[in-house]
Amino acid sequence: MGVSGCGKSTIGAALADKLGIDFIDGDRLHPQTNVQKMSHGIALNDSDRLPWLADIGRTLRDYRDSGLVLACSALKRIYRDAIRWEVPNVIFVHATGDADLIAQRQSSRHGHFMPASLLESQLSTLQALSPDEIGFEVDIRDAVTAIVAQIFEQLPRIEHLAGER
């Protein structure tokens, strides 16, 4: 989870590869109306996001036996709760970083529908994981391989907590 441009897809794909499971970029699950809004620099509201988040949850549920790494913003607690409605023991890894670094990364990518102009909106919407949520943060300043190693190291401890729910 995290704001656009924080590296969710890159980290998620590398983690899925290391785990030997599938990866899905949650951006592919957005309805076309959401993509059009964001492409025009219009921030999504909660009613725009909730059907998408339900799809995210159902997709994760469909892969519960084989495992899945799925990248999506899940910026607010209520968004993560919508996902947990389908998958109560989902583990969130929050990719965090400095706004300037994220803006720099956004400006260097091409062909993405999410414009850099919406970064401030996403940062103001973002709610960090609460202590009662299953998950942890990773710092995006680290190399992708180091981030994946950190996640891989944390998973047994976090999976144990997730299994208790």
Secondary structure as GFF3:
##gff-version 3
##sequence-region A 1 165
A	DSSP	alpha_helix	8	19	.	.	.	ID=ss1
A	DSSP	beta_strand	22	25	.	.	.	ID=ss2
A	DSSP	three_ten_helix	26	29	.	.	.	ID=ss3
A	DSSP	alpha_helix	32	39	.	.	.	ID=ss4
A	DSSP	alpha_helix	46	62	.	.	.	ID=ss5
A	DSSP	beta_strand	68	71	.	.	.	ID=ss6
A	DSSP	alpha_helix	77	86	.	.	.	ID=ss7
A	DSSP	beta_strand	92	96	.	.	.	ID=ss8
A	DSSP	alpha_helix	99	108	.	.	.	ID=ss9
A	DSSP	three_ten_helix	116	118	.	.	.	ID=ss10
A	DSSP	alpha_helix	119	125	.	.	.	ID=ss11
A	DSSP	beta_strand	135	139	.	.	.	ID=ss12
A	DSSP	alpha_helix	144	163	.	.	.	ID=ss13
###
